[in-house]
Amino acid sequence: MDAPKISIFILLQLLFTSSLIQTSPTNAKIFREYIGAEGKNVTFSEVPINPEVDFHFLLSFAIDYTNSESPIPTNGDFRVFWDSDNLSPSAVSSIKKQHPNVKVIMSLAGDTVNGKYVNFSAKTISSWVSNAIHSITRLVEEYSLDGIDIDYEHFNDIDPDIFVECIGKLFFYLKQNNIISFTSIAPYDDESVQPYYLALWKKYGHLIDIVDFQFYAYDKGTTISQFLQYFEIQSSNYKGGKLLVSFGTDKSGGLTPANGFFEACNTLKKQGKLHGIFIWSADDSKKANFRYEKQSQAFLAA
C-alpha cells in the first residue's frame, strides 16, 4: 500500500524555509557504535556504556527495500533489517531507561542487502520524501528513536541533486516537526560516494549534526601522519561540521588502535579538533569483549 502523500503546504515549507532550522548541540564526548547488521545476536546490554560520554547506538539498518530473498527498492518505504529479535522496541526502551546518557539512532541503507548493493533509488523526489517521512516516523515512534543516520553507499549514477533534495527535505521535515533530535551522515573518500555527500553538505549542512566519516575505508596500514592528513582534508570538506573519527573492529582498513589510533586522537584532542569517536561495529567487537569500546569511551571521558 502506498504511503499517504504529504501536503502541498509541507512541500512549500521544505522548499522555502529550511534555512530556519538549527542543528542540535554536540560536544567532544560523543561515542557512537553501529549495531545489529551482522546477525551475531549482540544486545545493547552487552556493550559497555561509560556514563561520562554521550553514547549513541546506531541500529543497522533500516532499508527502503523489500524484505525478501530478492529484495527490490521501495521508493523510500523503509523496513527494519537489523536484528530486531535482540534489538527490539522493548530493548531500546530498557537500555535508555538504564542509561540516561544513551540515545538510539536509526541508520538508513548500508552497503548490501542479501549480498546485493543497496542503491539509492527515487522515482520522484516528492514520492520518495513522502514515503520516507511516513515510514521513518512510524519506526521512530515504534522504537522510541532519537535520530537518523544516512549511510547510502551506492547510487547507480543517479543525479546527485535528487539525493540532495530527498535527504535534505527529509531532514527538514523530521526536525521541524520534532520527530527526531539528531541527524548524521556517514560518507567515505570514494569518487562514487563522496560527491553526493559533499553536495548534501553544501546545501543542507545546517541540518546535519554529526559527520560519521568512515576513516576505516582508507587503506590498511594507514599511518598516524596519514590519518591526521586525512582528517584535515575531510574537516575542510565538511567545514564547520562535527566530524567524528572512526575505526573498524572487523577486517576493514584505516588506522587501528593497535597502530596508533589513540595517539592520533590525542593529537587532535590537544588541538581542540576531536569531536568524538565511532566504531564499526558492536557485532564484530563482541568476540573481543568490546575491548576498544571501553578504551574509546575512557579516552573521551578523561
C-alpha positions as CSV (number, residue, x, y, z in Angstrom):
1,M,0.0,0.0,0.0
2,D,1.3,3.5,-0.9
3,A,2.1,5.8,2.0
4,P,-0.2,8.9,2.3
5,K,1.0,11.9,0.4
6,I,2.4,15.0,2.2
7,S,0.5,18.2,1.7
8,I,1.4,21.0,-0.7
9,F,1.9,23.2,2.3
10,I,4.5,20.9,3.7
11,L,6.3,20.7,0.4
12,L,6.4,24.5,0.3
13,Q,7.8,24.6,3.8
14,L,10.5,22.2,2.7
15,L,11.3,24.3,-0.4
16,F,11.5,27.7,1.2
17,T,12.2,27.7,4.9
18,S,14.8,25.0,5.5
19,S,17.4,27.7,6.5
20,L,15.4,28.4,9.7
21,I,16.4,25.0,11.3
22,Q,19.4,24.9,13.5
23,T,21.4,21.8,14.4
24,S,21.3,20.2,17.8
25,P,24.3,20.9,20.1
26,T,27.1,18.4,20.3
27,N,30.2,18.1,22.4
28,A,33.6,16.3,22.4
29,K,32.5,13.3,24.3
30,I,30.3,11.6,21.7
31,F,30.8,7.9,21.3
32,R,28.8,6.1,18.6
33,E,28.6,2.5,17.6
34,Y,26.8,0.7,14.8
35,I,25.0,-2.4,15.9
36,G,22.8,-5.2,14.6
37,A,23.8,-5.5,10.9
38,E,25.5,-8.9,11.0
39,G,23.1,-11.2,12.9
40,K,25.5,-12.1,15.6
41,N,23.0,-11.8,18.5
42,V,24.7,-8.9,20.1
43,T,22.5,-7.0,22.6
44,F,22.5,-3.4,23.9
45,S,23.2,-4.6,27.4
46,E,26.4,-6.4,26.4
47,V,28.1,-3.3,25.1
48,P,29.9,-1.4,27.9
49,I,28.5,2.1,28.4
50,N,30.6,4.8,30.2
51,P,28.2,7.3,32.0
52,E,30.6,10.1,31.2
53,V,30.1,10.1,27.4
54,D,27.2,10.8,25.1
55,F,26.5,7.3,23.8
56,H,24.7,6.7,20.6
57,F,23.7,3.3,19.3
58,L,23.2,3.2,15.5
59,L,20.7,0.5,14.6
60,S,22.0,-1.0,11.3
61,F,20.0,-0.9,9.1
62,A,16.6,0.4,8.0
63,I,16.4,-0.1,4.2
64,D,13.9,1.0,1.6
65,Y,13.9,-2.4,0.0
66,T,11.5,-5.3,0.3
67,N,12.2,-8.0,3.0
68,S,12.6,-10.9,0.6
69,E,15.2,-13.2,-0.9
70,S,15.4,-11.0,-3.9
71,P,14.8,-7.5,-2.4
72,I,13.9,-4.6,-4.6
73,P,13.7,-0.9,-3.9
74,T,10.5,0.5,-2.3
75,N,11.0,4.2,-3.1
76,G,11.5,5.5,0.4
77,D,9.4,2.9,2.3
78,F,11.9,1.9,5.0
79,R,11.7,-1.5,6.8
80,V,13.8,-3.0,9.6
81,F,16.7,-5.1,8.5
82,W,18.7,-5.1,11.8
83,D,18.5,-7.9,14.3
84,S,15.0,-7.0,15.6
85,D,14.8,-10.1,17.9
86,N,17.6,-8.8,20.1
87,L,17.3,-5.1,19.3
88,S,13.6,-4.7,19.8
89,P,11.5,-1.7,20.8
90,S,11.4,-3.1,24.4
91,A,15.2,-3.5,24.4
92,V,15.6,0.2,23.2
93,S,13.3,1.3,26.0
94,S,15.2,-0.7,28.6
95,I,18.7,0.4,27.7
96,K,17.6,4.1,27.6
97,K,15.9,3.7,31.0
98,Q,19.0,2.1,32.5
99,H,21.4,4.7,30.9
100,P,20.2,8.2,30.6
101,N,23.2,9.2,28.5
102,V,22.2,6.7,25.8
103,K,20.5,7.8,22.5
104,V,19.4,5.3,19.8
105,I,19.7,6.3,16.2
106,M,18.4,4.5,13.1
107,S,20.9,4.2,10.3
108,L,19.5,4.1,6.8
109,A,20.6,1.9,3.9
110,G,24.1,0.5,4.5
111,D,26.3,-1.4,1.9
112,T,24.4,-4.5,0.9
113,V,21.2,-6.5,1.5
114,N,21.2,-10.2,0.8
115,G,24.6,-9.8,-0.8
116,K,23.5,-7.2,-3.3
117,Y,24.3,-3.5,-3.2
118,V,21.7,-1.1,-1.6
119,N,21.3,1.6,-4.2
120,F,19.6,4.9,-3.5
121,S,16.6,4.9,-5.8
122,A,13.8,7.5,-6.0
123,K,11.0,7.5,-8.6
124,T,10.4,11.2,-7.9
125,I,11.7,13.5,-5.1
126,S,8.2,14.2,-3.8
127,S,7.1,10.5,-3.7
128,W,10.4,9.3,-2.0
129,V,10.2,12.1,0.6
130,S,6.5,11.3,1.3
131,N,7.2,7.6,1.7
132,A,10.3,8.2,3.8
133,I,8.6,10.6,6.2
134,H,5.7,8.2,6.9
135,S,7.8,5.0,7.2
136,I,10.6,6.6,9.3
137,T,8.1,8.4,11.6
138,R,6.4,5.0,12.2
139,L,9.7,3.3,13.1
140,V,10.8,6.3,15.2
141,E,7.6,6.1,17.2
142,E,7.7,2.2,17.4
143,Y,11.3,2.1,18.7
144,S,11.4,5.4,20.6
145,L,14.4,6.6,18.5
146,D,16.3,9.9,18.7
147,G,17.6,10.4,15.2
148,I,18.6,9.0,11.8
149,D,21.9,8.4,10.1
150,I,22.3,8.3,6.3
151,D,24.7,5.6,5.1
152,Y,23.8,5.2,1.4
153,E,27.0,3.9,-0.3
154,H,25.7,3.1,-3.8
155,F,23.9,5.5,-6.2
156,N,23.8,3.8,-9.6
157,D,24.7,7.1,-11.3
158,I,21.6,8.9,-10.1
159,D,21.8,12.7,-10.3
160,P,23.3,14.0,-7.0
161,D,20.7,16.7,-6.9
162,I,18.0,14.1,-6.5
163,F,19.8,12.6,-3.5
164,V,20.4,16.0,-2.0
165,E,16.8,17.1,-2.2
166,C,15.4,13.8,-0.9
167,I,17.6,13.7,2.1
168,G,17.6,17.5,2.8
169,K,13.8,17.7,2.7
170,L,13.5,14.5,4.8
171,F,15.8,16.0,7.5
172,F,14.0,19.3,7.4
173,Y,10.6,17.8,8.0
174,L,11.6,15.4,10.7
175,K,13.4,18.2,12.6
176,Q,10.8,20.8,12.0
177,N,8.1,18.5,13.4
178,N,10.3,17.3,16.4
179,I,10.1,13.7,15.2
180,I,13.9,13.4,15.7
181,S,16.7,15.3,17.5
182,F,19.8,14.1,15.7
183,T,20.8,13.7,12.1
184,S,24.1,12.4,10.8
185,I,25.7,11.2,7.6
186,A,28.3,8.5,7.0
187,P,30.4,9.3,3.9
188,Y,33.8,8.0,2.9
189,D,36.5,9.0,0.5
190,D,35.4,7.4,-2.8
191,E,34.7,9.2,-6.0
192,S,31.5,7.4,-6.5
193,V,30.2,8.3,-3.0
194,Q,31.8,11.5,-1.6
195,P,30.3,13.9,-4.3
196,Y,26.8,13.0,-3.1
197,Y,27.5,13.8,0.5
198,L,29.5,17.0,-0.3
199,A,26.6,18.2,-2.4
200,L,24.2,17.4,0.5
201,W,26.5,19.2,3.0
202,K,26.8,22.3,0.8
203,K,23.1,22.8,0.6
204,Y,21.8,21.2,3.8
205,G,24.8,21.1,6.2
206,H,22.9,23.3,8.6
207,L,20.5,20.3,9.2
208,I,23.3,17.8,9.9
209,D,24.5,17.4,13.4
210,I,27.3,14.8,13.0
211,V,29.5,13.6,10.2
212,D,30.4,9.9,10.9
213,F,33.3,9.8,8.4
214,Q,34.4,6.3,7.6
215,F,38.1,6.6,8.1
216,Y,38.3,2.8,8.2
217,A,37.6,2.9,4.4
218,Y,41.1,4.1,3.8
219,D,43.8,1.5,3.0
220,K,45.1,-0.9,5.6
221,G,48.4,0.2,7.0
222,T,47.4,3.8,7.3
223,T,49.9,5.7,9.5
224,I,49.3,8.3,12.2
225,S,50.6,11.1,9.9
226,Q,48.4,9.9,7.0
227,F,45.4,9.7,9.3
228,L,45.9,13.2,10.6
229,Q,46.3,14.4,7.0
230,Y,43.0,12.7,6.0
231,F,41.3,14.3,9.0
232,E,42.4,17.8,7.9
233,I,41.2,17.1,4.3
234,Q,37.8,15.9,5.5
235,S,37.4,18.7,8.0
236,S,37.9,21.1,5.2
237,N,35.4,19.2,3.0
238,Y,32.8,19.3,5.8
239,K,33.8,22.7,7.2
240,G,32.1,23.7,10.4
241,G,30.7,20.1,10.9
242,K,31.2,17.8,13.9
243,L,33.5,15.3,12.2
244,L,33.9,12.1,14.2
245,V,36.9,9.8,13.8
246,S,36.5,6.1,13.5
247,F,37.9,2.6,13.2
248,G,36.6,-0.8,12.5
249,T,36.7,-3.9,14.6
250,D,36.2,-6.1,11.6
251,K,38.9,-6.5,8.9
252,S,38.5,-3.1,7.4
253,G,41.3,-0.7,6.8
254,G,42.4,2.7,8.1
255,L,44.3,3.5,11.3
256,T,43.6,0.9,14.0
257,P,44.0,1.1,17.8
258,A,46.9,-1.4,17.5
259,N,48.8,1.0,15.2
260,G,48.3,4.4,16.8
261,F,44.6,5.4,16.6
262,F,44.5,6.8,20.1
263,E,47.8,8.6,19.7
264,A,46.3,10.4,16.7
265,C,43.2,11.1,18.7
266,N,45.3,12.6,21.5
267,T,46.9,15.0,19.0
268,L,43.5,16.1,17.7
269,K,42.3,16.4,21.3
270,K,45.2,18.7,22.2
271,Q,44.3,20.8,19.1
272,G,40.7,21.1,20.1
273,K,39.6,19.2,17.0
274,L,38.3,15.9,18.4
275,H,34.5,15.8,18.4
276,G,34.1,12.2,19.2
277,I,34.7,8.6,18.1
278,F,32.6,5.9,16.4
279,I,33.2,2.2,15.8
280,W,32.0,-0.2,13.2
281,S,30.7,-2.4,14.8
282,A,29.4,-3.9,18.0
283,D,28.7,-7.2,16.1
284,D,32.4,-7.5,15.3
285,S,33.6,-6.3,18.7
286,K,31.7,-9.0,20.7
287,K,34.3,-11.6,20.2
288,A,37.0,-9.4,21.9
289,N,34.6,-8.5,24.7
290,F,34.3,-4.9,23.5
291,R,37.9,-4.0,24.4
292,Y,38.1,-1.0,22.2
293,E,34.7,0.3,23.1
294,K,35.9,0.5,26.7
295,Q,39.2,2.2,25.7
296,S,37.5,4.7,23.4
297,Q,35.0,5.8,26.0
298,A,37.6,6.1,28.7
299,F,39.7,8.2,26.4
300,L,36.8,10.6,25.6
301,A,35.8,10.8,29.3
302,A,39.3,11.6,30.5
